[in-house]
Amino acid sequence: MKVLYTRISTIDQKTDRQRVNEKEYALVVEDKCSGAIPFFEREGGKEILKYLKEGILTSLSVWEIDRLGRNLRDVLNTIHYFTERNITIHFVNQGLKTLDDNGKENSISKLIISILGIVGEMERNQIKERQKDGIRIAKLKGLYKGRKPGNTEDVHAFLNKPQNKKVIDLLKIGLSGRDAAKAAEVHYNTVTKIKKLAFPNGLKLAKVD
């Protein structure tokens, strides 16, 4: 089964550009999440992993490398996982395939993928730095007001975000708030909010055998 994977970071974005020739694929799997979230921790990634384990996935196509992820280590780990199982990942727009027609690892593609993966990670870091600088400048000018009163997010949707679900699991096994924030790549204030919403009666640690 040929699968096309698409990813957008926010609900305001569209996947039209990533769905070129989508009729060629048996299935299109879409994620709406940050590229910093590890591939197999995303809802779409979990779905694809299921098909892979069932032995019905024959190839995976992604529009560009940064749609697979913006963390170089995770991108390379994901590619390695598929390569070990002889499943080709095709990066459509960049014309790259992880395996050649004989099922062997494409060394040239591997090199280019690594370089483009680094570029994607750098772009993500630059975006975060620009956001921080923008907030800092706005604060100095007295223009930054933070979240508007009443601008609340649905509790269920908030707690079911992949990164927040990971925080909940980490807290249950005894990790501190700061360690959980670091591991899940979220702000410590987010962990505080998760504790308040997910454990209103206090946190009970899960038993680990």
N, C-alpha and C positions, 0 to 999 in steps of 0.2 A: 504493500500500500504506500503510495506516494503522498506525503503530507507537506503542506505549506504552512510555515509558522510565521505569524506576524505579531509585532509588539508595538504598543504605543504607551507613552508615559502618563497621559492624562485623558480623561473622557472627552475633552474638547478636540483632541486630535483625531485624524481619520487614517484608515489603513488602505485607502484606495490605491495609493502609489505602490504599496507592497503586494497588492493582489493582481499583479500583471499575469495574464494567462492562468488565472486561478482554476479555470475549467479543466486544466490538465491534471489536476490533483484530485485524489479521492476524498480528501478532507482538508479543511483550513482550520487551524487552531490559532486562536487569538488571545493574547495577554494584554491587560491594561495595568502596567506596573512599571516601577523604576528598573532600569537596566542594571542597577547595582545589586538587585536581588538575584541570588544564585539561580541558574536556569531550572534545576530540578526542584526548587522550592516554590516556583510559580505554579499557579493552577494549570496553565497550559502546558508547562514543562512536565508536570506530574501526569497529565493526560498522555503526552507523547511517550513518557517513560513506560506507561502501562502498555501501550501498543508495542513498544520495543520488546518488553519482557514477554509479551504474548506471541512474539515472533511474526507479527503481521506488518510491521513497518519495514519498508524496503529502502526508502530514501527520505531525507528531510531537506526541504528548500527554505531558505531565508533570504529576504530581499538584500540585506547588507549585514556585515559582521556586527555592527553595533546594535542591531535588533536582537541578536543572540545574547548580547550582554555588553556592559561597559567596564567590566572588571576583567583585566587580561587573564589573571590566573583562572577565573571561573570559565572564561571562554575556552581556554586551552584544555582545561579539565573536561569540559563538556565534549569538545571535539575528540579528545582522547578516548572518552567513554564510547562514543559512537564508532570510532575507528577500530577499537578492539573487537567490536561486534560486527565489523565489516559493513557498516551502514554509512553511506556517503552523505555528507552535508554539502549542499550546493548553495553558494552565495550568488544569487541571480544577478544582481546589478553589477557586481564586481567580476563576474565570469570565473569564479573560483570553485573548484571541487576538492574536497579533502582526500578523495581516492580517485585513482585513474580508472580507465575502462577495464583494467585487469584486476581491479580490487586492491591495488598496491597504494601505499601512502604517497601522495604527491608532494615531493620535497620542496618544489618551487612554490606551490600554493601554501605550504606550511610556513615558509619564510614570509611571504606576503601577508598572510593572515596574522602572523605575530606582529608585524610592523603596523598593520591597520588596527589591530587590537590595542596596541600602545597608544596610537593616535586617538582612538575612541575613549580610552581611559583618561588621557590628558584633557580631552574636550570636556568630559564630565567634571573633572577637577576645576577647570577654568570656569565653567558655568557656576559651580558652587562658590568659587572665589568672587566672581562678579556679583552674585546674589548677596554675599556677605558685605562686599564693598558698598553696594547700593543701599543696604539697610543701614550701614554705619554712617554713610553720608546723609541719608534721610534723617537719622537720629540727631546728627549734629545740626541740621537745619530745622529740627523740631517738626519734621513732617511725618515721621514714622509713628503710627499709632498702634501697631500690632494688630492682632485679630479683632475685628469689629464685634461689639456686644451683640449677642444673638446669632452670630455666625457659627452655629454649632453643627457638628457632623453627626449623622446617625450612629448611635452607639454600636449597633450590630455591625455596620459597615466598617467602622473604625477598628473594632476588635478583630475583624476577620481579614484585615490587610495581612498579606504574607509576613511582613516584617514584625507586625504586632503580635501575630499568632506565635511567631518564633520567640518573642519576648516572654509571652505567657508560659510557653513550654520550659524556657530556661529558668524562669522564676520558680516554677513548680518543682524543679529538681534541685533548687537551693542556691542558684547563682544570685549574687548581689545585684541590686538595681544598676549599678555602674557597669558591672561586668556584662550584664544582659544587654545594656544599651550598646556597649562596645561590640559585642558579638553579633548583634542584629543590625548594627550600623544605624541606630536611631539616637535622637537626643535624649539625654537623661530625663528631661521634663516629660517626654512622651512616655517613658517607663512609669513615671509617677502617676500620670493620667491613666495608664493601663491598669496599674495596681488599684486605683480608686474605682474604676469601672468594672474590672473583671473580678476583683476580690473585695466586694463591699463589706463582707463579714470577716475579713482577714485572710491571709494566705496560708493554705495548708499544703505542706510539701508532699510531693508524690513519693511513694516508696520505690526505691531502686534496688532490685535484686543484685 
